[in-house]
Amino acid sequence: MRIASWNVNSITARLPRLLAWLESSGTDVLCLQEAKVAEAQFPVEPLRELGYEAAVHATGRWNGVAVLSRVGLEDVVKGLPGDPGYEGAQEPRAVSATCGPVRVWSVYVPNGREVDHPHYTYKLQWLDALKTAVAGDAAGGRPFAVLGDYNIAPADDDVYDRAAFEGATHVTPAERAALTALRETGLSDVVPRPLKYDHPYTYWDYRQLCFPKNRGMRIDLVYGNGPFAGAVKDAYVDREERKGKGASDHAPVVVDLDV
């Protein structure tokens, strides 16, 4: 079984690439982030023609998440239980579903913006709510994983230059402590292998030639429980999909399971 996570940075802008990648990659389940489209405009029909069902939680703004599956889609939950909300509203940042023998969450963790910004506090509160929401499945006997754009680099090796991020979000002790607390529910970091260079970065800014210079970050993560991690045969970053005109600024993270 092949499961992947991909921040597509607008499914409308990326649809031809997404459909071609699904066909060529043999992916069974894709956790998708930053759909940037309302649920009513989500491209359900082109995906159905390829054999994929879609569980979508989106409002048409800059976020929005989905689970695409060609191995079944059951027990869908839209939203994060206990979501603290931001400025009085809950944002579409989480959706979960059971796909064949595996249960997955697709998550788009708040960016945080700046350390002294209210969005940073919201980010930490959101991560705490996520920890509570997934604890039961994390400790269970069914393969389970939380995949998505976490907007946090777990360690200094997960950014191209730690000094370049001094005083910025994505690398702060509080954010990393939140990831540690999440893993302590029974999850482990399924670290993918890079297809090029030494570090499995998953995101490269569009600006300043970051991709060709490999100035990246590993912020798209797969956190799986024991049964999930124990079934992993391979995991890699499909860096090729970051290349070329019209690419997302994130690459897919792909995990092969023996389930």
C-alpha positions as CSV (number, residue, x, y, z in Angstrom):
1,M,0.0,0.0,0.0
2,R,1.4,3.4,-1.0
3,I,0.4,6.5,1.1
4,A,1.6,10.0,0.5
5,S,1.3,13.5,1.8
6,W,1.5,16.6,-0.4
7,N,0.9,20.3,0.1
8,V,-0.2,21.2,-3.5
9,N,-0.4,24.9,-2.9
10,S,-3.8,25.2,-4.8
11,I,-5.4,22.2,-6.3
12,T,-6.8,24.3,-9.1
13,A,-3.4,25.5,-10.2
14,R,-1.8,22.1,-9.7
15,L,-4.6,19.8,-11.0
16,P,-3.0,18.5,-14.2
17,R,0.2,17.8,-12.3
18,L,-1.7,16.1,-9.5
19,L,-3.7,13.9,-11.8
20,A,-0.6,12.9,-13.8
21,W,1.3,12.2,-10.6
22,L,-1.4,10.0,-9.2
23,E,-1.5,8.0,-12.4
24,S,2.3,7.6,-12.5
25,S,3.1,7.1,-8.8
26,G,0.7,4.3,-8.0
27,T,-0.4,6.1,-4.8
28,D,-3.3,4.5,-3.0
29,V,-4.0,7.2,-0.4
30,L,-3.0,10.9,-0.7
31,C,-3.2,13.3,2.2
32,L,-3.5,16.7,0.6
33,Q,-3.0,20.2,2.1
34,E,-3.5,23.8,1.1
35,A,-6.3,23.0,-1.4
36,K,-7.2,26.7,-1.7
37,V,-10.7,25.8,-3.1
38,A,-14.2,25.6,-1.6
39,E,-15.6,22.1,-1.2
40,A,-18.2,22.7,-3.9
41,Q,-15.4,23.5,-6.4
42,F,-13.1,20.6,-5.4
43,P,-12.3,18.5,-8.6
44,V,-14.2,15.4,-7.5
45,E,-15.0,14.1,-11.0
46,P,-11.5,14.0,-12.5
47,L,-10.3,12.2,-9.4
48,R,-13.2,9.8,-9.5
49,E,-12.3,9.0,-13.1
50,L,-8.9,7.8,-11.8
51,G,-10.6,5.7,-9.1
52,Y,-10.2,8.0,-6.1
53,E,-12.8,9.0,-3.6
54,A,-12.3,12.3,-1.8
55,A,-12.9,13.5,1.7
56,V,-12.6,17.3,1.7
57,H,-12.6,19.9,4.3
58,A,-12.2,23.3,2.7
59,T,-13.7,26.8,2.5
60,G,-11.9,28.3,-0.5
61,R,-9.3,30.4,1.3
62,W,-5.6,29.7,1.7
63,N,-6.0,26.5,3.6
64,G,-8.1,23.4,3.1
65,V,-7.3,19.7,3.4
66,A,-8.4,16.4,1.8
67,V,-7.8,12.6,1.8
68,L,-7.9,10.9,-1.6
69,S,-8.3,7.2,-1.6
70,R,-8.7,4.4,-4.1
71,V,-8.8,1.7,-1.4
72,G,-12.0,2.8,0.5
73,L,-12.9,5.9,2.4
74,E,-14.9,5.5,5.7
75,D,-15.5,7.1,9.0
76,V,-14.6,10.6,7.7
77,V,-14.2,13.3,10.4
78,K,-13.9,16.9,9.2
79,G,-12.2,19.4,11.5
80,L,-10.1,19.0,14.6
81,P,-12.0,18.2,17.8
82,G,-11.2,20.9,20.3
83,D,-9.9,23.2,17.6
84,P,-9.1,26.5,19.4
85,G,-10.0,28.6,16.4
86,Y,-8.4,31.8,15.3
87,E,-10.0,35.2,15.5
88,G,-13.3,33.6,16.4
89,A,-13.4,31.0,13.6
90,Q,-12.2,27.5,13.1
91,E,-10.2,26.9,9.9
92,P,-10.3,23.8,7.7
93,R,-6.9,22.3,8.7
94,A,-7.7,18.6,9.5
95,V,-9.6,15.7,8.0
96,S,-9.4,12.1,9.0
97,A,-10.6,8.9,7.3
98,T,-10.1,5.1,7.3
99,C,-8.7,3.9,4.0
100,G,-8.6,0.1,3.9
101,P,-6.6,-1.2,6.8
102,V,-5.1,2.2,7.7
103,R,-6.6,5.3,9.4
104,V,-5.0,8.6,8.5
105,W,-5.2,12.3,9.3
106,S,-4.3,15.0,6.7
107,V,-3.3,18.1,8.6
108,Y,-2.2,21.6,7.7
109,V,-0.7,23.1,10.9
110,P,-1.0,26.9,11.3
111,N,2.1,28.7,10.1
112,G,2.5,30.9,13.2
113,R,3.7,33.9,11.1
114,E,6.0,35.5,13.7
115,V,6.9,34.5,17.3
116,D,5.2,37.5,18.8
117,H,2.1,37.2,16.6
118,P,-1.3,35.8,17.9
119,H,-1.1,33.2,15.1
120,Y,1.9,31.7,16.8
121,T,0.0,31.2,20.0
122,Y,-2.9,29.7,18.0
123,K,-0.4,27.3,16.4
124,L,0.7,26.0,19.7
125,Q,-2.9,25.7,20.9
126,W,-3.8,23.9,17.7
127,L,-1.0,21.4,18.1
128,D,-2.1,20.7,21.7
129,A,-5.6,20.0,20.5
130,L,-4.2,17.7,17.8
131,K,-2.3,15.7,20.4
132,T,-5.5,15.2,22.4
133,A,-7.5,14.3,19.3
134,V,-5.2,11.6,18.0
135,A,-4.1,10.0,21.3
136,G,-6.6,7.2,21.2
137,D,-5.7,6.1,17.6
138,A,-2.0,6.6,18.3
139,A,-2.1,4.1,21.1
140,G,-4.3,1.6,19.2
141,G,-3.6,-1.6,17.3
142,R,-4.6,-0.4,13.9
143,P,-2.0,1.2,11.6
144,F,-2.5,5.0,12.1
145,A,-0.7,8.1,10.9
146,V,-0.9,11.9,11.0
147,L,0.5,13.2,7.7
148,G,0.8,16.7,6.5
149,D,2.4,20.1,6.4
150,Y,3.4,20.7,10.1
151,N,5.1,24.0,9.4
152,I,7.9,22.9,11.9
153,A,11.3,21.5,11.2
154,P,11.8,18.9,14.0
155,A,15.6,19.4,14.2
156,D,18.3,21.7,13.1
157,D,19.4,19.3,10.4
158,D,15.9,19.7,8.9
159,V,16.7,23.2,7.6
160,Y,19.5,24.2,5.2
161,D,21.0,26.8,7.6
162,R,19.8,27.1,11.2
163,A,21.3,30.6,11.5
164,A,19.0,31.8,8.7
165,F,16.0,31.0,10.9
166,E,17.2,32.7,14.0
167,G,14.3,34.4,15.8
168,A,11.8,32.9,13.3
169,T,9.0,30.4,13.6
170,H,9.2,26.8,12.5
171,V,12.4,26.1,14.6
172,T,11.5,27.4,18.0
173,P,11.8,25.3,21.2
174,A,8.1,25.6,21.9
175,E,7.1,24.3,18.4
176,R,9.5,21.4,18.7
177,A,8.3,20.6,22.2
178,A,4.8,20.4,20.7
179,L,6.0,17.9,18.2
180,T,7.7,15.9,21.0
181,A,4.4,15.9,22.9
182,L,2.6,14.7,19.9
183,R,5.0,11.8,19.3
184,E,4.7,10.8,23.0
185,T,1.1,9.8,22.3
186,G,2.6,6.7,20.6
187,L,3.8,8.1,17.2
188,S,7.2,8.1,15.6
189,D,8.7,10.2,12.8
190,V,8.8,8.2,9.6
191,V,11.8,10.0,8.0
192,P,11.9,9.7,4.3
193,R,15.1,9.2,2.2
194,P,16.1,12.0,-0.2
195,L,16.3,11.3,-3.9
196,K,19.1,13.8,-4.2
197,Y,21.5,15.5,-1.8
198,D,21.9,14.5,1.9
199,H,18.8,15.7,3.6
200,P,15.2,14.9,2.8
201,Y,13.9,18.4,2.5
202,T,10.2,18.7,1.5
203,Y,9.8,22.5,1.0
204,W,11.8,25.1,-0.9
205,D,10.7,28.7,-1.2
206,Y,10.0,30.0,-4.7
207,R,12.3,33.0,-4.1
208,Q,16.0,33.4,-4.3
209,L,16.6,30.2,-6.3
210,C,16.0,28.1,-3.2
211,F,15.2,24.9,-5.0
212,P,18.2,24.8,-7.4
213,K,20.4,25.7,-4.5
214,N,18.7,23.1,-2.2
215,R,17.9,25.7,0.5
216,G,15.1,23.7,1.9
217,M,13.3,22.6,5.0
218,R,11.7,19.3,6.1
219,I,8.3,20.4,7.4
220,D,6.0,17.9,5.7
221,L,6.0,15.0,8.1
222,V,4.6,11.5,8.6
223,Y,4.0,10.5,12.2
224,G,2.8,6.9,12.5
225,N,2.0,4.7,15.4
226,G,3.7,1.4,16.1
227,P,1.7,-0.8,13.7
228,F,2.1,1.8,11.0
229,A,5.9,2.4,11.5
230,G,6.4,-1.4,11.7
231,A,4.9,-1.9,8.3
232,V,7.0,0.7,6.5
233,K,9.0,-0.8,3.6
234,D,10.3,2.5,2.2
235,A,9.8,6.2,2.5
236,Y,11.1,9.0,0.2
237,V,10.6,12.6,-0.9
238,D,9.6,12.7,-4.6
239,R,11.8,15.7,-5.3
240,E,11.2,15.4,-9.0
241,E,7.7,16.7,-8.5
242,R,9.1,20.0,-7.2
243,K,10.8,20.6,-10.6
244,G,9.5,22.5,-13.6
245,K,7.0,25.2,-14.4
246,G,3.9,25.3,-12.2
247,A,5.2,23.1,-9.4
248,S,4.1,23.4,-5.8
249,D,6.7,24.7,-3.4
250,H,6.4,21.4,-1.6
251,A,7.3,17.9,-2.8
252,P,5.2,14.8,-2.0
253,V,6.4,12.5,0.8
254,V,5.7,8.9,-0.1
255,V,5.5,5.9,2.2
256,D,5.2,2.3,1.2
257,L,3.6,-0.1,3.7
258,D,3.4,-3.9,3.9
259,V,-0.2,-4.1,5.1
